[in-house]
């Protein structure tokens, strides 16, 4: 048996456009089924799945070539040919994979440079793998050290100062379109964390007329109360679009929930007043053809990221400082991890699934 490898396999916003990431994204049911398939792969000793709107990544430990088995299982489930997937594929092994995880966890690899949400998403991915018994000595050590590294760079650099978030970019765009937001009527569709942060960002800029709609009426009412907003029944959402100026969509629906015909009908009584749709969902909540309607503005995650790219260019020096700190930590961590991987070649390997301390 060959010595073990630490690898990362996947696709991210760097190479895969939004339309591709939609096809690659795993809903909860698909992710759970895939975990079962991966756990049955002989030789895949440890693994964790990181699945967000900007990336789907598999972190794993096993012999050389095991990542190809993970790729085959994933592509079969998502109906991708291996050749098609490899056009967008991220495939790193050893120190490069380790460096990548540290940069992801720190927000350095994010579309929105320095964003903090990814830290929690990585923790959730690791927690899910650990709970299911899919991690062992190697991944436990690697992820724990990645969290420490992320906290270190946030403390010792300015990577998240003047942070550009999806919510702030969306609000700035709305101000450009409408000017003052004091009288803008805003509908939030979806009552999750991203939608809530965007709603609060609008309120911080003077927006007062806010409504919340969700397929979960209890959650919609709870969030509406927290925001001092109105709860709109989800079944009325499409027919009430004409009453709003800004619609923020952030659901986990598998198919679009805002249809082009519904928006076309909504524009009839308000042809001179623009409608701004902010689609923060993956898969997208707004049908692509909606953007072709007159006086309708649609911005999705990739659109917002392009705007945020200007901020990234202006902070080149801080990015390099963060990367240098993470490179040093990745090198030290690799020296700890590599002997563990080499030991996997030994028969018996009694430490294969030993828990590592934090």
Legacy VTK file of the C-alpha trace (Angstrom):
# vtk DataFile Version 3.0
C-alpha trace
ASCII
DATASET POLYDATA
POINTS 358 float
0.000 0.000 0.000
1.357 3.436 -0.878
1.738 6.167 1.702
-1.250 8.367 2.315
-1.926 11.667 0.597
-3.882 14.705 1.721
-5.829 16.096 -1.227
-8.510 18.594 -2.170
-10.702 18.026 -5.218
-13.506 20.271 -6.401
-14.534 23.379 -8.278
-14.730 27.002 -7.165
-15.756 30.431 -8.397
-12.234 30.948 -9.747
-12.801 28.554 -12.649
-16.470 27.541 -12.612
-19.061 30.180 -13.578
-22.363 30.399 -11.734
-24.232 28.218 -14.236
-21.705 25.414 -13.683
-21.706 25.789 -9.900
-25.474 25.392 -9.980
-25.052 21.976 -11.571
-22.293 20.968 -9.177
-23.995 22.154 -6.004
-25.246 19.478 -3.607
-28.523 19.846 -1.758
-28.793 18.239 1.671
-30.171 14.962 0.360
-27.581 14.620 -2.388
-24.770 15.458 0.009
-25.881 12.789 2.451
-26.191 10.168 -0.274
-22.762 11.074 -1.610
-21.243 10.771 1.861
-22.545 7.219 2.000
-20.993 6.440 -1.383
-17.648 7.972 -0.453
-17.502 6.152 2.866
-17.700 2.884 0.920
-14.675 3.678 -1.275
-11.829 1.353 -0.309
-8.752 3.326 0.663
-10.502 6.648 1.343
-9.539 6.843 4.984
-10.876 10.296 5.853
-12.923 12.937 4.033
-15.019 16.077 4.449
-17.293 17.908 2.003
-17.358 21.722 1.799
-20.384 22.841 -0.214
-21.186 26.582 -0.507
-22.478 28.956 -3.175
-18.907 29.545 -4.351
-17.361 26.087 -4.101
-17.860 22.364 -3.743
-14.693 20.757 -2.400
-13.713 17.343 -1.103
-10.879 17.178 1.400
-9.584 13.665 1.845
-6.843 11.303 2.962
-5.888 8.144 1.105
-3.382 6.571 -1.272
-2.302 8.162 -4.529
-5.099 8.043 -7.066
-7.947 7.934 -4.527
-9.125 11.412 -5.563
-10.033 9.911 -8.952
-12.474 7.574 -7.186
-14.042 10.542 -5.400
-14.317 12.381 -8.715
-16.034 9.426 -10.385
-18.625 9.161 -7.630
-19.302 12.899 -7.621
-19.541 13.243 -11.404
-21.891 10.281 -11.668
-24.210 11.766 -9.056
-24.191 15.253 -10.610
-24.403 13.940 -14.181
-21.075 15.424 -15.260
-18.651 13.595 -17.502
-15.145 13.484 -16.026
-13.831 15.413 -19.045
-16.404 18.164 -18.509
-15.655 18.393 -14.797
-11.921 18.550 -15.398
-12.359 21.825 -17.322
-13.209 23.486 -14.001
-11.519 21.136 -11.552
-9.383 22.092 -8.601
-7.040 19.208 -7.797
-4.302 19.744 -5.210
-2.210 17.327 -3.163
0.044 17.686 -0.152
1.357 21.131 0.837
-0.635 22.834 -1.932
-3.876 21.338 -0.644
-2.979 22.410 2.875
-2.212 25.971 1.797
-5.522 26.087 -0.051
-7.545 25.057 3.000
-5.881 27.706 5.149
-6.597 30.402 2.551
-10.207 29.266 2.186
-10.813 29.236 5.944
-9.261 32.695 6.316
-11.467 34.277 3.626
-8.452 34.885 1.397
-9.831 32.668 -1.382
-13.369 34.068 -1.235
-15.168 36.075 -3.876
-15.706 38.693 -1.176
-12.187 39.086 0.198
-12.018 38.698 3.966
-15.630 37.627 4.409
-16.294 35.861 7.688
-19.093 33.487 6.656
-16.680 30.968 5.152
-15.070 30.321 8.534
-18.387 29.063 9.887
-19.074 27.080 6.722
-15.735 25.261 7.002
-16.404 24.558 10.682
-19.813 23.139 9.775
-18.299 20.944 7.053
-15.678 19.614 9.425
-18.246 19.113 12.181
-20.509 17.131 9.860
-17.618 14.883 8.818
-16.437 14.388 12.388
-19.934 13.577 13.624
-20.291 10.860 10.992
-16.912 9.332 11.797
-15.351 10.421 8.503
-12.361 12.208 10.035
-9.337 10.829 11.844
-5.899 11.864 13.035
-4.957 13.746 9.849
-8.077 15.764 9.093
-8.674 16.498 12.771
-5.238 18.055 13.046
-5.451 19.866 9.696
-8.849 21.458 10.253
-8.110 22.468 13.829
-4.911 24.159 12.721
-6.728 25.815 9.815
-9.147 27.436 12.271
-6.251 28.660 14.391
-4.520 30.083 11.319
-7.665 31.921 10.221
-8.028 33.539 13.636
-4.352 34.492 13.560
-4.487 36.348 10.241
-7.680 38.158 11.226
-5.946 39.339 14.397
-2.613 40.297 12.844
-3.677 41.732 9.475
-6.311 44.086 8.126
-7.818 41.481 5.786
-11.355 42.039 7.068
-11.161 45.786 7.637
-13.262 47.722 5.195
-14.681 44.332 4.355
-16.729 44.070 1.192
-19.666 41.728 1.684
-22.422 40.602 -0.656
-24.873 42.574 1.446
-22.896 45.830 1.280
-22.296 45.577 -2.458
-26.017 44.946 -3.026
-27.005 47.953 -0.927
-24.530 50.208 -2.744
-26.023 49.137 -6.066
-29.527 49.896 -4.796
-28.425 53.371 -3.737
-27.007 53.947 -7.230
-30.350 52.979 -8.781
-32.805 54.629 -6.391
-30.785 57.261 -4.583
-32.203 57.428 -1.069
-33.620 54.148 0.229
-35.911 55.869 2.696
-39.022 55.265 0.583
-37.899 52.111 -1.228
-40.125 49.080 -0.691
-38.041 45.957 -0.146
-39.037 42.292 -0.193
-36.779 39.626 1.271
-37.580 36.154 -0.097
-35.959 33.543 2.102
-35.349 33.839 5.830
-31.832 32.441 6.166
-28.639 34.030 7.423
-27.518 35.638 4.148
-30.922 37.176 3.527
-31.114 38.495 7.072
-27.682 40.130 6.821
-28.689 41.792 3.557
-31.955 43.038 5.063
-30.084 44.549 8.008
-27.609 46.179 5.632
-30.533 47.849 3.848
-31.962 49.027 7.142
-28.592 50.483 8.134
-28.788 52.675 5.018
-32.209 54.063 5.829
-34.594 51.502 4.317
-37.772 51.288 6.403
-40.425 49.497 4.313
-39.328 45.857 4.521
-41.316 42.646 4.022
-40.234 39.025 4.506
-41.558 35.978 2.662
-40.492 32.372 3.096
-41.704 28.857 2.411
-41.359 28.437 6.175
-44.063 30.791 7.536
-42.909 30.446 11.146
-39.376 31.486 10.242
-40.691 34.360 8.094
-42.739 35.660 11.015
-39.819 35.269 13.406
-37.451 37.202 11.146
-40.069 39.843 10.326
-40.572 40.474 14.038
-36.814 40.719 14.592
-36.500 43.245 11.764
-39.651 45.182 12.529
-40.929 44.122 9.110
-44.101 42.697 7.594
-44.486 38.963 6.884
-45.872 38.306 3.386
-47.393 34.853 2.781
-45.177 32.965 0.348
-48.117 32.066 -1.869
-48.739 35.756 -2.556
-45.135 36.606 -3.388
-45.377 36.382 -7.194
-48.624 38.357 -7.394
-47.299 41.134 -5.132
-44.019 41.835 -6.944
-45.399 45.080 -8.430
-45.609 46.558 -4.928
-41.846 46.368 -4.348
-38.834 48.240 -5.670
-36.121 45.855 -4.457
-36.449 42.066 -4.167
-33.707 40.119 -2.392
-33.869 36.387 -3.145
-31.914 34.041 -0.899
-33.698 30.703 -0.738
-32.544 27.105 -1.014
-35.119 26.273 -3.685
-33.894 23.787 -6.317
-35.571 25.718 -9.158
-36.149 29.455 -9.870
-38.938 30.990 -7.808
-39.170 34.313 -9.695
-40.436 33.657 -13.208
-40.042 36.000 -16.145
-43.802 36.136 -16.730
-44.466 37.155 -13.113
-41.965 40.003 -13.400
-43.361 41.061 -16.774
-46.826 41.309 -15.219
-45.424 43.205 -12.242
-43.907 45.864 -14.508
-47.188 46.704 -16.275
-48.496 49.050 -13.569
-45.042 50.603 -12.944
-43.253 50.919 -16.295
-41.286 54.015 -15.295
-40.119 52.780 -11.879
-37.234 50.291 -11.928
-37.341 46.903 -10.251
-34.074 45.697 -8.708
-33.676 41.967 -8.080
-30.730 40.713 -6.028
-30.285 36.964 -6.457
-28.083 35.574 -3.675
-29.121 31.949 -4.175
-27.410 28.923 -5.666
-29.102 27.507 -7.653
-30.395 30.895 -8.782
-33.834 32.029 -7.646
-34.493 34.350 -10.604
-34.976 33.053 -14.139
-32.177 34.295 -16.395
-34.584 35.859 -18.923
-35.835 38.305 -16.284
-32.705 40.381 -16.879
-33.848 41.053 -20.444
-36.975 42.931 -19.342
-36.973 46.710 -19.677
-36.238 48.689 -16.522
-35.501 45.497 -14.564
-32.049 45.094 -13.002
-30.869 41.635 -11.928
-27.614 40.987 -10.096
-26.487 37.512 -9.056
-23.543 36.312 -6.959
-21.022 36.511 -9.799
-22.176 40.022 -10.738
-21.671 41.223 -7.181
-18.289 39.522 -7.006
-17.062 41.378 -10.099
-17.851 44.658 -8.394
-16.090 43.516 -5.244
-13.027 42.649 -7.331
-12.091 46.335 -7.400
-11.736 46.192 -3.634
-9.484 43.139 -3.891
-7.150 44.923 -6.318
-6.844 47.879 -3.955
-5.789 45.594 -1.099
-3.028 43.685 -2.869
-0.418 44.394 -0.171
-2.655 43.077 2.599
-3.430 39.946 0.594
0.268 39.217 0.180
0.865 39.739 3.893
-1.884 37.239 4.732
-0.613 34.732 2.207
2.898 34.908 3.652
1.604 34.236 7.169
-0.482 31.306 5.958
2.385 29.866 3.907
4.574 29.782 6.999
1.855 28.061 9.006
1.095 25.603 6.207
4.771 24.647 6.024
4.985 24.013 9.758
1.763 22.038 9.719
2.921 19.906 6.796
5.968 18.856 8.773
3.593 17.553 11.452
1.211 15.866 9.033
3.606 14.264 6.557
4.980 11.642 9.006
1.406 10.651 9.839
0.676 10.156 6.140
3.857 8.180 5.622
2.929 5.935 8.545
-0.216 4.906 6.703
1.951 2.701 4.532
2.747 0.570 7.578
0.603 -2.529 8.216
-1.862 -2.182 11.058
-1.465 1.579 11.454
-2.950 1.786 14.973
-3.257 5.587 14.827
-5.355 5.755 11.666
-8.444 7.157 13.362
-7.031 8.483 16.617
-8.533 11.797 17.669
-6.089 14.658 17.806
-6.351 17.270 20.570
-7.307 20.817 19.663
LINES 1 359
358 0 1 2 3 4 5 6 7 8 9 10 11 12 13 14 15 16 17 18 19 20 21 22 23 24 25 26 27 28 29 30 31 32 33 34 35 36 37 38 39 40 41 42 43 44 45 46 47 48 49 50 51 52 53 54 55 56 57 58 59 60 61 62 63 64 65 66 67 68 69 70 71 72 73 74 75 76 77 78 79 80 81 82 83 84 85 86 87 88 89 90 91 92 93 94 95 96 97 98 99 100 101 102 103 104 105 106 107 108 109 110 111 112 113 114 115 116 117 118 119 120 121 122 123 124 125 126 127 128 129 130 131 132 133 134 135 136 137 138 139 140 141 142 143 144 145 146 147 148 149 150 151 152 153 154 155 156 157 158 159 160 161 162 163 164 165 166 167 168 169 170 171 172 173 174 175 176 177 178 179 180 181 182 183 184 185 186 187 188 189 190 191 192 193 194 195 196 197 198 199 200 201 202 203 204 205 206 207 208 209 210 211 212 213 214 215 216 217 218 219 220 221 222 223 224 225 226 227 228 229 230 231 232 233 234 235 236 237 238 239 240 241 242 243 244 245 246 247 248 249 250 251 252 253 254 255 256 257 258 259 260 261 262 263 264 265 266 267 268 269 270 271 272 273 274 275 276 277 278 279 280 281 282 283 284 285 286 287 288 289 290 291 292 293 294 295 296 297 298 299 300 301 302 303 304 305 306 307 308 309 310 311 312 313 314 315 316 317 318 319 320 321 322 323 324 325 326 327 328 329 330 331 332 333 334 335 336 337 338 339 340 341 342 343 344 345 346 347 348 349 350 351 352 353 354 355 356 357
